């Protein structure tokens, strides 16, 4: 068999197998939180902008690509610790008022199941929740929910996330972002 034909067959095989191994499984928590928030804003439409699920194979590809791009080398260190990412972004249509949003019941259920609330922000026109779950003193999962008057962003990340969490806190402090503890005090 000619080498170019072998490469073509291998590439086709990888492209066919990639969706089976890349984390196409969707986190029900993202959908449940979106439904809860939508229930709190019945007059608002939720237009899906992005839904993305990246599993171990895709994350490995992302690490490889960031290793090849000099400007992305810093990101590679953080990606090394991430095994799965799921993202959903919805554009809010209508008269959205994020100030009326209460903590989604699914987030409260996650807390009852052992997740910890790291950050809760209640600012004008914005609500933010960041939860994490630890096993053996290691942060294994993070779940971030951000809703404002324009959009809803849901992110769930799995891996060894201590460095990622520490970097998010450091960056937030350096940039003066909205990072606050669950009681609303600035960290």
ZADO-239714 format. One record per residue: x, y, z of N, C-alpha, C, O in turn; residue number from 1. Coordinates in steps of 0.05 Angstrom, whole numbers, plus 32768, in hexadecimal, padded with zeros to 4 digits. Atoms other than C-alpha are relative to their C-alpha. Example, Ala and Ser with C-alpha at 12.3 -4.5 7.8 and 13.67 -1.06 7.14 Angstrom:
REC  npx  npy  npz capx capy capz  cpx  cpy  cpz  opx  opy  opz   i
REC 8012 7FE8 8000 80F6 7FA6 809C 8012 8018 8000 8027 8018 800D   1
REC 7FF0 7FE8 7FFF 8111 7FEB 808F 7FF1 8016 800E 7FFB 802C 8012   2
This chain:
REC  npx  npy  npz capx capy capz  cpx  cpy  cpz  opx  opy  opz   i
REC 8011 7FE9 8000 8000 8000 8000 8012 8019 8000 8026 801A 800E   1
REC 7FF1 7FE7 8002 8019 8045 7FEE 7FFF 8010 801A 7FEA 8011 8026   2
REC 8000 7FF1 7FE7 802F 8071 802A 7FEA 8015 8002 7FDF 8019 8017   3
REC 8015 7FEB 7FFE 7FFF 80A9 8018 7FE5 7FF4 8004 7FD4 8001 8011   4
REC 801A 800D 7FFB 7FC5 8078 8016 7FFE 7FF7 801D 7FE9 7FF8 8029   5
REC 8000 8008 7FE4 7FD9 805D 805B 7FFA 8018 8012 7FEA 8017 8024   6
REC 8005 7FE8 7FF1 7FDB 80A4 8076 7FE3 8008 7FFE 7FD7 8011 8012   7
REC 801C 7FF9 8004 7F97 80B2 8058 7FED 7FEE 8010 7FD9 7FF8 801C   8
REC 8010 8013 7FF1 7F79 8073 8077 8003 8005 801E 7FEF 8005 802D   9
REC 7FFC 7FFA 7FE4 7F98 8083 80BB 7FF2 801A 8008 7FE5 801B 801D  10
REC 800E 7FE7 7FFA 7F7F 80CB 80B9 7FE2 7FFD 8000 7FD5 8007 8012  11
REC 801D 8005 8000 7F39 80B4 80A7 7FF8 7FF0 8019 7FE4 7FF7 8025  12
REC 8006 8010 7FE8 7F3B 8081 80E0 8000 8012 8019 7FEF 800F 802A  13
REC 7FFE 7FED 7FE9 7F51 80B7 8111 7FE8 8012 8000 7FDB 8017 8015  14
REC 8016 7FED 8001 7F1B 80E7 80F9 7FE5 7FF2 8007 7FD4 7FFE 8013  15
REC 8018 800F 7FF9 7EE6 80B1 80FF 7FFF 7FF9 801E 7FEA 7FFA 802B  16
REC 7FFE 8008 7FE4 7EFE 809A 8144 8000 8017 8014 7FF7 8014 802B  17
REC 7FFE 7FE9 7FED 7F09 80DF 8162 7FE6 8007 800D 7FE6 800B 8026  18
REC 8019 7FFA 7FF2 7EBF 80EE 816F 7FF9 7FEB 8015 7FEB 7FF1 8029  19
REC 8006 8015 7FED 7EBA 80AB 8193 8010 8002 8019 8008 7FF8 802E  20
REC 7FED 7FFF 7FE9 7EF4 80BB 81C2 8004 801C 800B 8014 8020 801D  21
REC 7FF9 7FE5 7FF8 7EF1 8107 81CA 7FEE 800B 8016 7FF1 8023 801C  22
REC 8010 7FF5 7FEA 7EBE 810E 8201 7FE5 800B 7FF7 7FDB 801F 8002  23
REC 8019 7FF7 800A 7E7E 8116 81DA 7FEA 7FFD 8015 7FD4 8008 8011  24
REC 8014 8003 7FEB 7E59 8102 8219 7FFC 801C 800B 800F 802B 8011  25
REC 8007 7FE5 7FF7 7E35 8140 8231 7FFA 7FFF 801E 7FED 7FEC 8027  26
REC 8005 7FFF 7FE3 7E33 8154 827B 7FE3 8009 8004 7FDC 801F 7FFC  27
REC 801C 7FF9 7FFC 7DEA 8154 8290 7FFE 8019 8012 7FEA 8027 8010  28
REC 8001 7FE9 7FEF 7DFB 8189 82C4 7FFD 801A 7FF0 7FEF 802D 7FF9  29
REC 8002 7FE7 8010 7E04 81BE 828E 7FE4 8005 7FF6 7FDA 801B 7FF8  30
REC 801C 7FFE 800A 7DC0 81B0 8270 7FED 8006 8017 7FDB 8017 8014  31
REC 8011 7FFC 7FE9 7D9F 81AD 82B5 8002 801C 800B 7FEE 8028 8012  32
REC 7FFC 7FE5 7FF6 7DBD 81F0 82CB 7FF3 8013 7FEC 7FE6 8027 7FF4  33
REC 800C 7FEF 8014 7DA8 8210 8289 7FE2 8000 8003 7FD6 8015 8002  34
REC 801D 8002 7FFE 7D61 81F6 8291 7FF6 800F 801A 7FE1 801C 8019  35
REC 8008 7FF2 7FE7 7D5E 8210 82D9 8001 801E 7FFD 7FEE 802C 8004  36
REC 7FFE 7FE3 8005 7D76 8255 82C5 7FEA 8009 7FED 7FDE 801F 7FF1  37
REC 8015 7FF9 8013 7D46 8256 828A 7FE5 8000 800E 7FD4 8011 8008  38
REC 8019 8000 7FF1 7D0E 8244 82BA 7FFD 8019 8012 7FE6 8021 8018  39
REC 8001 7FE8 7FF0 7D20 8281 82E4 7FFC 8019 7FEF 7FF6 802E 7FF9  40
REC 8004 7FE9 8013 7D1C 82AE 82A6 7FEE 7FF6 7FE9 7FF7 7FF3 7FD2  41
REC 8012 800C 8014 7CDE 8293 8281 7FFC 8011 7FE7 7FF4 8006 7FD2  42
REC 8005 7FEF 8017 7CD9 82CF 8252 8019 8004 7FEF 8019 8014 7FDC  43
REC 7FE7 7FFD 800F 7D21 82C8 8239 8006 7FE7 7FF0 8002 7FD0 7FF9  44
REC 7FF8 8016 8011 7D38 829D 81FF 801D 7FFA 8004 802D 800C 8009  45
REC 7FE4 8009 7FFE 7D79 8275 8202 8008 7FF5 7FE5 8001 7FDE 7FDE  46
REC 7FF7 8009 801A 7D9A 8271 81BE 801C 7FF4 8003 802F 8002 800C  47
REC 7FE7 800E 7FFD 7DD2 823E 81BD 8015 800C 7FED 8011 800C 7FD4  48
REC 7FEA 7FF6 8010 7E13 825D 81A5 8016 7FEB 7FFC 8020 7FE7 7FE6  49
REC 7FEA 8013 8000 7E46 8228 81B7 7FF9 7FE9 8013 7FF0 7FED 802A  50
REC 7FFE 8017 7FEE 7E45 81E2 81D3 8018 7FF0 7FF7 801B 7FEA 7FDF  51
REC 7FE6 800C 8007 7E87 81BF 81D6 8007 7FEC 8016 8005 7FF2 802E  52
REC 7FF7 8014 7FED 7E9F 817F 81F7 801A 7FF5 7FF6 801C 7FE8 7FE1  53
REC 7FE6 8009 8007 7EE9 816F 81F5 8009 7FEB 8014 800B 7FF1 802C  54
REC 7FF7 8015 7FEE 7F01 812D 8211 801E 7FFC 7FFE 802D 800D 7FF4  55
REC 7FE3 8004 7FFE 7F46 810F 821C 800F 8001 7FE5 8025 800C 7FE3  56
REC 7FF2 7FFF 801A 7F57 8105 81D2 8002 801C 7FF5 8017 8024 7FEB  57
REC 8000 7FE5 800A 7F44 814B 81BE 8012 8012 8011 8020 8024 8007  58
REC 7FEE 7FF1 7FEE 7F68 8168 81FB 801D 7FFA 7FFA 802E 800C 7FFB  59
REC 7FE4 8007 8008 7FA7 8142 81E6 8007 800F 7FE7 801E 8018 7FE4  60
REC 7FFB 7FF1 8019 7FA1 8161 81A1 8004 801E 8006 8016 802A 7FFB  61
REC 7FFD 7FE4 7FF9 7F98 81A6 81C0 801C 8005 800D 8029 8019 8007  62
REC 7FE5 7FFD 7FF3 7FD7 819B 81EB 8016 8000 7FEA 8029 800F 7FEC  63
REC 7FEC 8002 8015 7FFE 8187 81AD 8001 801A 7FEF 8016 8024 7FE9  64
REC 8001 7FE7 8010 7FE6 81C4 8185 800C 8017 8010 801B 8027 8005  65
REC 7FF5 7FE9 7FF1 7FF7 81F4 81BE 801E 7FFD 8004 802C 8011 8008  66
REC 7FE3 8004 7FFF 803C 81D4 81C1 800E 800A 7FE7 8026 8010 7FE8  67
REC 7FF4 7FF8 801A 8047 81E7 8178 7FFE 801E 7FFC 800C 8029 7FEA  68
REC 8004 7FE3 8004 8030 8230 817F 800E 800F 8017 8005 800D 802E  69
REC 7FF1 7FF2 7FEB 8062 825B 81A5 7FEF 8011 8013 7FF3 8011 802B  70
REC 8010 7FEE 7FF0 802D 828C 81BD 7FEE 7FF0 8013 7FE3 7FFC 8026  71
REC 8012 8010 7FF0 8005 8252 81DB 800E 7FEE 8014 8001 7FDD 8021  72
REC 7FF1 8013 7FEF 803C 822F 8203 7FF6 8002 801D 7FF4 7FED 802A  73
REC 8009 7FFD 7FE5 8022 824B 8245 7FE6 7FF0 8005 7FE2 7FE4 8019  74
REC 8019 800F 7FFD 7FDD 822D 8239 8004 7FE2 8001 7FF5 7FD4 800E  75
REC 7FFB 801D 8001 7FFB 81E9 822D 8004 7FF5 801C 7FFA 7FDE 8022  76
REC 7FFC 8009 7FE4 800F 81E4 8277 7FE6 7FFB 800E 7FE3 7FE9 801E  77
REC 801A 8003 7FF3 7FC7 81EE 828D 7FF0 7FEA 7FF2 7FE2 7FDB 8000  78
REC 800E 8015 800E 7FAB 81C0 8257 8009 7FE4 8009 7FFA 7FD1 8008  79
REC 7FF5 801A 7FF8 7FD8 8188 8270 7FF0 7FF5 8017 7FED 7FDC 801A  80
REC 800F 8008 7FE9 7FAE 8186 82AF 7FE2 7FFB 7FFB 7FD4 7FF1 800C  81
REC 801D 8002 8007 7F6A 8185 828B 7FFB 7FE7 7FEF 8009 7FE3 7FDB  82
REC 8007 8018 8010 7F4B 8144 8272 7FE6 8003 7FF1 7FE2 7FF5 7FDD  83
REC 8019 7FFC 800E 7F06 815C 825E 7FF5 801C 8005 7FF7 8026 801B  84
REC 800D 7FE6 7FFE 7EE3 819E 8250 7FE5 7FFF 7FF1 7FE3 7FF5 7FDB  85
REC 801A 7FFE 800D 7E9A 81AA 8242 7FF6 801D 8004 7FF7 8028 801A  86
REC 8008 7FE4 8000 7E80 81EF 8230 7FE6 8003 7FF1 7FE1 7FF6 7FDD  87
REC 8019 7FF8 800E 7E3C 820C 821E 7FFD 801E 8004 8000 8028 801A  88
REC 8004 7FE4 7FFF 7E2F 8254 820D 7FE5 8006 7FF2 7FE0 7FFD 7FDC  89
REC 801A 7FF9 800A 7DE9 8270 8203 7FFD 801E 8000 8004 802C 8013  90
REC 8007 7FE4 8002 7DD5 82B5 81EA 7FE4 8003 800B 7FD2 7FF5 8004  91
REC 801A 7FFB 7FF4 7D9B 82D1 8213 7FF1 8014 7FEF 7FFB 8029 7FE7  92
REC 8010 7FEF 8011 7D63 82EF 81EA 7FE7 8008 800F 7FD8 7FF8 801A  93
REC 8016 7FF5 7FF1 7D2F 831C 8209 8009 8011 8016 8021 801A 8017  94
REC 7FFA 7FEE 7FE9 7D2D 8344 8249 800C 7FEF 8017 7FFF 7FE9 802A  95
REC 7FF2 800F 7FEB 7D60 831D 8272 8007 8012 8017 8010 8029 8013  96
REC 7FF8 7FF2 7FE8 7D6D 8333 82B9 800E 7FEC 8012 8001 7FDE 8022  97
REC 7FF0 8014 7FF1 7DA5 830B 82D8 7FFE 8004 801E 8004 7FF2 802E  98
REC 8002 7FFA 7FE3 7D9A 832D 831C 7FEA 7FEF 800D 7FEA 7FEB 8025  99
REC 8016 8010 7FF4 7D5B 8301 8325 8008 7FE3 8003 7FF9 7FD3 800F 100
REC 7FF9 801D 8000 7D81 82BF 831D 800A 7FF8 801B 801C 8004 8027 101
REC 7FF8 800D 7FE7 7D87 8295 835B 8013 7FE9 7FFA 8014 7FE0 7FE2 102
REC 7FEE 8017 8004 7DBA 825D 8364 7FF0 7FE9 7FF4 7FDC 7FE0 8001 103
REC 800F 8016 800C 7DA3 8226 8335 7FFF 7FE7 8013 8013 7FE1 8020 104
REC 8003 8017 7FED 7D88 81E9 835B 8014 7FEA 7FFA 801C 7FDC 800C 105
REC 7FEC 8015 8007 7DB7 81BB 8335 801B 8006 800D 8029 7FF3 8015 106
REC 7FE7 7FFA 7FF2 7DF2 81E0 8353 7FFE 7FFA 801E 8011 7FF0 802A 107
REC 8004 8008 7FE4 7DD5 81D7 8398 8001 7FE2 8003 800B 7FD8 8017 108
REC 7FFE 801E 7FFF 7DCD 818C 8389 801D 7FF7 7FFE 8025 7FE4 800B 109
REC 7FE4 8007 8002 7E16 8189 8374 800E 8005 801A 801F 7FF4 8022 110
REC 7FF4 7FFB 7FE6 7E29 81A8 83B6 7FF8 7FEA 8014 8009 7FE1 8024 111
REC 8009 8016 7FEF 7E00 8173 83DA 800F 7FE6 7FFA 8011 7FD5 800A 112
REC 7FF1 8018 8008 7E27 813F 83B2 801E 8003 8004 802E 7FF3 7FFA 113
REC 7FE3 7FFE 7FF9 7E6B 8159 83CB 800F 8016 7FF1 8027 8019 7FF6 114
REC 7FF3 7FE9 800D 7E7A 8194 839D 8002 8017 8013 7FF1 801A 8024 115
REC 7FFC 7FE9 7FEF 7E95 81D3 83BE 7FFB 8019 7FEF 8004 801B 7FD8 116
REC 8004 7FE6 800D 7E7F 821A 83AC 8019 8010 8006 801E 8017 801D 117
REC 7FE8 7FF1 7FFC 7EC0 8240 83A1 7FFA 801E 7FFD 8005 802E 800C 118
REC 8005 7FE4 8006 7EA4 8281 8385 7FE2 8003 7FF9 7FD6 7FF2 7FEB 119
REC 801C 7FF8 8007 7E5F 82A1 8382 8001 801E 7FFD 8008 802C 8010 120
REC 8000 7FE4 8005 7E58 82E5 8363 7FE4 8009 7FFA 7FD6 7FFE 7FE9 121
REC 801A 7FF4 8005 7E19 830F 8366 8005 801E 7FFC 8004 802E 800E 122
REC 7FFB 7FE5 8007 7E28 834F 8342 7FEA 800A 7FED 7FDA 7FFA 7FE3 123
REC 8014 7FF4 8012 7DFE 837F 831A 8001 7FF2 7FE4 8016 7FF3 7FD7 124
REC 8003 800D 801A 7DE6 8359 82DC 8011 7FE8 7FFC 8015 7FE0 7FE5 125
REC 7FEF 8018 8004 7E12 831C 82E9 7FFF 7FEE 8019 7FFF 7FF7 802F 126
REC 7FFE 8015 7FEC 7E11 82DB 8310 8015 7FED 7FF8 8017 7FE5 7FE1 127
REC 7FEA 8013 8006 7E4D 82AD 8315 8001 7FEB 8017 7FFF 7FF3 802F 128
REC 7FFB 8015 7FED 7E56 826A 8338 8017 7FEF 7FF7 8018 7FE7 7FDF 129
REC 7FEB 8013 8006 7E95 8240 833A 8000 7FEB 8016 8005 7FF1 802E 130
REC 8000 8016 7FED 7E91 81FC 835B 8017 7FEE 7FF8 8020 7FED 7FE1 131
REC 7FEB 8013 8006 7EC7 81C7 8360 7FFB 7FE7 8011 7FEE 7FE8 8026 132
REC 8001 8019 7FF0 7ECC 817F 8377 801C 7FF5 8002 802B 7FF4 7FEF 133
REC 7FE6 800A 7FFB 7F09 8162 8397 7FFF 7FE3 8008 7FEB 7FDA 8014 134
REC 7FFC 801C 7FF8 7F20 811A 83A0 801D 7FFE 800B 802F 8006 7FFD 135
REC 7FE5 8004 7FF5 7F5B 810A 83CE 800F 801B 7FFF 8027 801B 7FF7 136
REC 7FF3 7FE5 7FFE 7F6B 8155 83D7 8009 800A 7FE4 801B 801B 7FE3 137
REC 7FF9 7FF7 801B 7F6F 815E 838B 7FE6 8009 7FF3 7FD2 7FFB 7FF3 138
REC 8018 7FF6 800E 7F3E 8189 8364 7FFE 7FF1 7FE6 800F 7FF2 7FD5 139
REC 8005 8011 8018 7F21 815A 832F 7FED 800C 7FEC 7FEF 8007 7FD4 140
REC 8014 7FF5 8013 7EE7 8182 8312 7FFA 801D 8009 7FFA 8024 8021 141
REC 8009 7FE5 7FFB 7ED2 81CB 830C 7FE7 8004 7FEE 7FE5 7FFA 7FD8 142
REC 8019 7FFA 800E 7E8E 81E5 82F6 7FFC 801E 8003 7FF9 8028 8019 143
REC 8003 7FE3 8000 7E86 822F 82E3 7FE7 8007 7FF2 7FE1 7FFD 7FDC 144
REC 8019 7FF6 800C 7E44 8252 82D5 8001 801E 8001 8005 802A 8017 145
REC 8000 7FE3 8001 7E42 829A 82BE 7FE7 8008 7FF0 7FE3 7FFF 7FDA 146
REC 8017 7FF6 800E 7E01 82BD 82AC 7FFF 801F 8004 8001 8029 801B 147
REC 8004 7FE4 7FFE 7DF7 8306 829C 7FE8 8007 7FEE 7FD9 7FF4 7FE7 148
REC 8018 7FF9 800F 7DC2 832D 8275 8002 7FF8 7FE3 7FEE 7FFA 7FD4 149
REC 7FFD 8007 801D 7DDF 8316 8232 8005 7FE3 7FFB 7FFD 7FD9 7FE5 150
REC 7FFA 801C 8006 7DF7 82CE 8239 8003 7FEF 8019 8006 7FF9 8030 151
REC 7FFC 8014 7FEC 7DFD 828F 8262 8018 7FEF 7FF7 8018 7FE6 7FE0 152
REC 7FE8 8010 8006 7E41 826B 8264 8002 7FEA 8015 8002 7FF0 802D 153
REC 7FFD 8017 7FEE 7E49 8225 8282 8019 7FF2 7FF8 801D 7FEC 7FE0 154
REC 7FE7 800E 8005 7E8C 8203 8288 8005 7FEB 8015 8003 7FF1 802D 155
REC 7FF9 8015 7FED 7E9D 81C0 82A7 801B 7FF5 7FF7 801F 7FEE 7FDF 156
REC 7FE5 8009 8006 7EE6 81AA 82AB 8008 7FE9 8013 8001 7FEA 802A 157
REC 7FF6 8016 7FEF 7F05 8169 82C3 801E 7FFD 7FFC 8029 8004 7FE7 158
REC 7FE3 8004 8001 7F4D 8158 82D2 800D 8003 801B 8000 7FFF 8030 159
REC 7FF1 7FF9 7FE8 7F82 816A 8306 8002 801E 7FFF 8013 8029 7FF2 160
REC 8005 7FE3 8006 7F6D 81B2 830E 800B 8013 8014 8003 802B 8013 161
REC 7FF6 7FED 7FEC 7F94 81D0 8348 800F 8017 7FF3 800A 802E 7FFA 162
REC 7FF1 7FEA 800D 7FC3 81F8 831B 7FED 8012 7FF0 7FF1 802B 7FF0 163
REC 8014 7FF1 800F 7F89 820E 82EF 7FF0 8013 8012 7FEC 802A 800C 164
REC 800F 7FF0 7FED 7F61 8226 832B 8012 8016 800C 8009 802D 800E 165
REC 7FED 7FEC 7FF4 7F9E 8249 834A 8006 8016 7FEB 8007 802E 7FF3 166
REC 7FFB 7FEC 8015 7FAC 826C 8307 7FE8 8012 7FFC 7FEB 802A 7FF8 167
REC 8018 7FEF 8003 7F64 8283 8301 7FFE 8014 8017 7FF6 802B 8012 168
REC 8001 7FEE 7FE9 7F67 82A1 8347 8015 8015 7FFD 8010 802D 8002 169
REC 7FEA 7FEC 8004 7FAB 82C2 8339 7FF9 8014 7FEA 7FFD 802C 7FEE 170
REC 8007 7FEE 8017 7F93 82DE 82F6 7FEA 8013 8009 7FEB 802B 8002 171
REC 8017 7FEF 7FF8 7F53 82F8 8315 800A 8016 8012 8001 802D 8010 172
REC 7FF5 7FEB 7FEE 7F7A 831C 834C 8010 8014 7FF1 800E 802C 7FF6 173
REC 7FEF 7FEE 800F 7FAC 8339 831B 7FF0 8012 7FEE 7FF7 802A 7FEA 174
REC 8010 7FF1 8012 7F76 8350 82EB 7FEA 8010 800D 7FDC 8020 8001 175
REC 8015 7FF2 7FF1 7F46 8369 8321 7FE5 7FF6 7FF8 7FD1 8006 7FF9 176
REC 801A 800B 8008 7F0E 833C 8308 7FED 7FFD 8018 7FF3 8007 802E 177
REC 8016 8002 7FED 7ED0 832A 832F 8002 7FE9 8014 7FEF 7FE2 8020 178
REC 7FFD 8018 7FF0 7EED 82F0 8356 7FF9 8006 801D 8004 8018 802A 179
REC 800A 7FFD 7FE5 7EC9 82EA 8399 7FFB 7FE5 800D 7FF7 7FD2 7FFF 180
REC 8006 8019 7FF2 7EBF 82B6 83CE 7FE1 7FFB 8000 7FD3 800D 7FF8 181
REC 801D 8006 8001 7E7A 8294 83D6 7FEE 8014 800F 7FD7 8016 8009 182
REC 800F 7FEC 7FF2 7E64 82CB 8406 8000 801C 7FF3 7FF3 802E 7FFC 183
REC 7FFF 7FE8 8010 7E74 8301 83D3 8017 8012 8007 801B 8027 7FFA 184
REC 7FE9 7FEF 7FF9 7EB3 831D 83F5 8016 7FFC 7FEB 801A 7FE5 7FE1 185
REC 7FEB 8001 8014 7EEC 832D 83C5 8017 7FEF 800B 801F 7FF2 8022 186
REC 7FE9 8011 7FF8 7F24 82F8 83C8 801A 800F 7FFD 802F 8003 8003 187
